[in-house]
Amino acid sequence: MSDPQDRIDAWLNAEVEPLTPAPGTFERISHRAHRRKAWRATMSVAGAAVVIAAAAAAPGIASMLQHPGSGHPQPPVAAGTPSPTSRPAVTSNASGSVNSQSSRPVPSPGASLAPAGSGAPVPRNFQPTSVTFIGQTGAVIGQAGAPGHCATIYCTSLAGTSDYGTSWYGVSAPHTGPPDGARGVGQLRFLTLTEGWAFGPELWVTHDGGSTWTREKTHGMRVTDLETAGNRAFALFASCTGSGADYAAHCSSFSLYTSVAGTDQWQPASGPAASLPLPPGAAGHAASASLVLTGGPAGGQGYLLAPSGELLSGPITGAAWTVASPSAPCQPGAPGPGGQPTGALLAADSGRLVLVCTSATDTAGDSQAKLVVESSDGGAHWSKGTAAPQAGIAASVATQAQDHLVVLATDAGLYRSGDGGLTWQRVQVPPAGAAAGQAGFSYVGMTSLTNGVALPADPGLHEVFITTDGGVSWQAHPVSLP
């Protein structure tokens, strides 16, 4: 829409033929001029008050997180389309929810909690593959539209929500495709409403809530996991040769890297976490690692389950990590979709670690033996363990220690335990209409004692599942139309 002031200027500068004024015209003009002057003085004072109030209330509004109709002056940006002002991709020798299995860290001080962003409509056929939340505000990443008919040569898109998944709007996305060997992204994490990363296997960063994205250097390695807490992001950089969507397969080494938000500089973590070799005799295609973080700006802890089964831990401040346990109850095993392990599912909260160990899978009967073990001392000692339901193949686990809550995502649905894994109840059946081989759920995360989110294994269902009662009931929320 054109600026009203431009239309006034055009009208005032246009050539006109003057007419003889009617009697009393000059007196009326003088009277109106005095009224206009007084009105402008009043509005000037009011406008200054509004600007000062806005500056005090929202010093860092994030462009990702505005719902439609907020009146933000910038034009909308279509999802899947980089902003015209976005910086070009960084070239180097690099070849390449809620955070994944962690409790949701508290946003860093100074982060704007006011919803702000493009408000563009979400493109049709949005297929979410990863989700991240901070409070009621979150985003999903995935492919949207139809190949060859997207806003750019890529169909990678983001959608945001400021009401915990009830409604969605478009957000600009990294200018890259889906995971394909050493290229593309399929996972998403945000630390605050402005600082976020898209990864797997490439690594992209935004400092303005998703309005612009920049590719970061990974020095030839692929990013298989990334989590955020405090004022930092931690990521697993791996040397892998897997092709297609199996970008995290055939990995020969893993290293933990960290970056302070806003710096765009990634450094290896201090201590043994900087180099995680494979266990002796292990085949590269079966190796994976898992990373979880807990806590917020006041302090927190990170845990890393190495391919060998060694458990490391360290503060989220960037100080050195150490070995918490030389041997966890089970090893991660082969990587699954999104790079996460399939043999050991790790989750953490401020007071507890939960590890779901899985055994051989009966694909014909769609069953799998699962043992849930816990540690309340940072992994130094583990409980004897309790059995989880054998029905379904496990894909993800979430926990909230304060309520002894454990939620397990499988291809047979979502299972909930309110007593630390002693008893279980299936609280959500697999979504209807899933494609063959993509039944059930691929991810579950609890963002608070009451709120949680789950992703169907089939992203083509265009939806996420939300709970607001501690995982007792779940409702499907569509991100877009088919």
Secondary structure in CASP SS format (residue, H / E / C, confidence):
PFRMAT SS
TARGET T0000
AUTHOR 0000-0000-0000
METHOD secondary structure of the structure
MODEL  1
M C 1.00
S C 1.00
D C 1.00
P H 1.00
Q H 1.00
D H 1.00
R H 1.00
I H 1.00
D H 1.00
A H 1.00
W H 1.00
L H 1.00
N H 1.00
A C 1.00
E C 1.00
V C 1.00
E C 1.00
P C 1.00
L C 1.00
T C 1.00
P C 1.00
A C 1.00
P C 1.00
G C 1.00
T H 1.00
F H 1.00
E H 1.00
R H 1.00
I H 1.00
S H 1.00
H H 1.00
R H 1.00
A H 1.00
H H 1.00
R H 1.00
R H 1.00
K H 1.00
A H 1.00
W H 1.00
R H 1.00
A H 1.00
T H 1.00
M H 1.00
S H 1.00
V H 1.00
A H 1.00
G H 1.00
A H 1.00
A H 1.00
V H 1.00
V H 1.00
I H 1.00
A H 1.00
A H 1.00
A H 1.00
A H 1.00
A H 1.00
A C 1.00
P C 1.00
G C 1.00
I C 1.00
A C 1.00
S C 1.00
M C 1.00
L C 1.00
Q C 1.00
H C 1.00
P C 1.00
G C 1.00
S C 1.00
G C 1.00
H C 1.00
P C 1.00
Q C 1.00
P C 1.00
P C 1.00
V C 1.00
A C 1.00
A C 1.00
G C 1.00
T C 1.00
P C 1.00
S C 1.00
P C 1.00
T C 1.00
S C 1.00
R C 1.00
P C 1.00
A C 1.00
V C 1.00
T C 1.00
S C 1.00
N C 1.00
A C 1.00
S C 1.00
G C 1.00
S C 1.00
V C 1.00
N C 1.00
S C 1.00
Q C 1.00
S E 1.00
S C 1.00
R C 1.00
P C 1.00
V C 1.00
P C 1.00
S C 1.00
P C 1.00
G C 1.00
A C 1.00
S C 1.00
L C 1.00
A C 1.00
P C 1.00
A C 1.00
G C 1.00
S C 1.00
G C 1.00
A E 1.00
P C 1.00
V C 1.00
P C 1.00
R C 1.00
N C 1.00
F C 1.00
Q E 1.00
P E 1.00
T E 1.00
S E 1.00
V E 1.00
T E 1.00
F E 1.00
I E 1.00
G C 1.00
Q C 1.00
T E 1.00
G E 1.00
A E 1.00
V E 1.00
I E 1.00
G E 1.00
Q E 1.00
A C 1.00
G C 1.00
A C 1.00
P C 1.00
G C 1.00
H C 1.00
C C 1.00
A C 1.00
T C 1.00
I C 1.00
Y C 1.00
C C 1.00
T E 1.00
S E 1.00
L E 1.00
A E 1.00
G E 1.00
T E 1.00
S C 1.00
D C 1.00
Y C 1.00
G C 1.00
T C 1.00
S C 1.00
W C 1.00
Y E 1.00
G E 1.00
V E 1.00
S C 1.00
A C 1.00
P C 1.00
H C 1.00
T C 1.00
G C 1.00
P C 1.00
P C 1.00
D E 1.00
G C 1.00
A C 1.00
R E 1.00
G C 1.00
V C 1.00
G C 1.00
Q E 1.00
L E 1.00
R E 1.00
F E 1.00
L C 1.00
T C 1.00
L C 1.00
T C 1.00
E C 1.00
G E 1.00
W E 1.00
A E 1.00
F E 1.00
G C 1.00
P C 1.00
E C 1.00
L E 1.00
W E 1.00
V E 1.00
T E 1.00
H C 1.00
D C 1.00
G C 1.00
G C 1.00
S C 1.00
T C 1.00
W C 1.00
T E 1.00
R E 1.00
E C 1.00
K C 1.00
T C 1.00
H C 1.00
G C 1.00
M C 1.00
R E 1.00
V E 1.00
T E 1.00
D E 1.00
L E 1.00
E E 1.00
T E 1.00
A E 1.00
G C 1.00
N C 1.00
R E 1.00
A E 1.00
F E 1.00
A E 1.00
L E 1.00
F E 1.00
A E 1.00
S E 1.00
C E 1.00
T C 1.00
G C 1.00
S C 1.00
G C 1.00
A C 1.00
D C 1.00
Y C 1.00
A C 1.00
A C 1.00
H C 1.00
C E 1.00
S E 1.00
S E 1.00
F E 1.00
S E 1.00
L E 1.00
Y E 1.00
T E 1.00
S E 1.00
V E 1.00
A C 1.00
G C 1.00
T C 1.00
D C 1.00
Q C 1.00
W C 1.00
Q E 1.00
P E 1.00
A C 1.00
S C 1.00
G C 1.00
P H 1.00
A H 1.00
A H 1.00
S C 1.00
L E 1.00
P E 1.00
L C 1.00
P C 1.00
P C 1.00
G C 1.00
A C 1.00
A C 1.00
G H 1.00
H H 1.00
A H 1.00
A C 1.00
S C 1.00
A C 1.00
S E 1.00
L E 1.00
V E 1.00
L E 1.00
T E 1.00
G E 1.00
G E 1.00
P C 1.00
A C 1.00
G E 1.00
G E 1.00
Q E 1.00
G E 1.00
Y E 1.00
L E 1.00
L E 1.00
A C 1.00
P C 1.00
S C 1.00
G C 1.00
E C 1.00
L E 1.00
L E 1.00
S E 1.00
G E 1.00
P E 1.00
I C 1.00
T C 1.00
G C 1.00
A C 1.00
A C 1.00
W C 1.00
T E 1.00
V E 1.00
A E 1.00
S E 1.00
P C 1.00
S C 1.00
A C 1.00
P C 1.00
C C 1.00
Q C 1.00
P C 1.00
G C 1.00
A C 1.00
P E 1.00
G C 1.00
P H 1.00
G H 1.00
G H 1.00
Q C 1.00
P E 1.00
T C 1.00
G C 1.00
A E 1.00
L E 1.00
L E 1.00
A E 1.00
A E 1.00
D E 1.00
S C 1.00
G C 1.00
R E 1.00
L E 1.00
V E 1.00
L E 1.00
V E 1.00
C E 1.00
T E 1.00
S E 1.00
A E 1.00
T E 1.00
D E 1.00
T C 1.00
A C 1.00
G C 1.00
D C 1.00
S E 1.00
Q E 1.00
A E 1.00
K E 1.00
L E 1.00
V E 1.00
V E 1.00
E E 1.00
S E 1.00
S C 1.00
D C 1.00
G C 1.00
G C 1.00
A C 1.00
H C 1.00
W C 1.00
S C 1.00
K C 1.00
G C 1.00
T E 1.00
A E 1.00
A E 1.00
P C 1.00
Q C 1.00
A E 1.00
G C 1.00
I C 1.00
A E 1.00
A E 1.00
S E 1.00
V E 1.00
A E 1.00
T E 1.00
Q E 1.00
A H 1.00
Q H 1.00
D H 1.00
H C 1.00
L E 1.00
V E 1.00
V E 1.00
L E 1.00
A E 1.00
T E 1.00
D C 1.00
A C 1.00
G E 1.00
L E 1.00
Y E 1.00
R E 1.00
S E 1.00
G C 1.00
D C 1.00
G C 1.00
G C 1.00
L C 1.00
T C 1.00
W C 1.00
Q E 1.00
R E 1.00
V E 1.00
Q E 1.00
V C 1.00
P C 1.00
P C 1.00
A C 1.00
G C 1.00
A C 1.00
A C 1.00
A C 1.00
G C 1.00
Q C 1.00
A C 1.00
G C 1.00
F E 1.00
S E 1.00
Y E 1.00
V E 1.00
G E 1.00
M E 1.00
T C 1.00
S C 1.00
L C 1.00
T C 1.00
N C 1.00
G E 1.00
V E 1.00
A E 1.00
L E 1.00
P E 1.00
A C 1.00
D C 1.00
P H 1.00
G H 1.00
L H 1.00
H C 1.00
E E 1.00
V E 1.00
F E 1.00
I E 1.00
T E 1.00
T C 1.00
D C 1.00
G C 1.00
G C 1.00
V C 1.00
S C 1.00
W C 1.00
Q E 1.00
A E 1.00
H E 1.00
P E 1.00
V C 1.00
S C 1.00
L C 1.00
P C 1.00
END
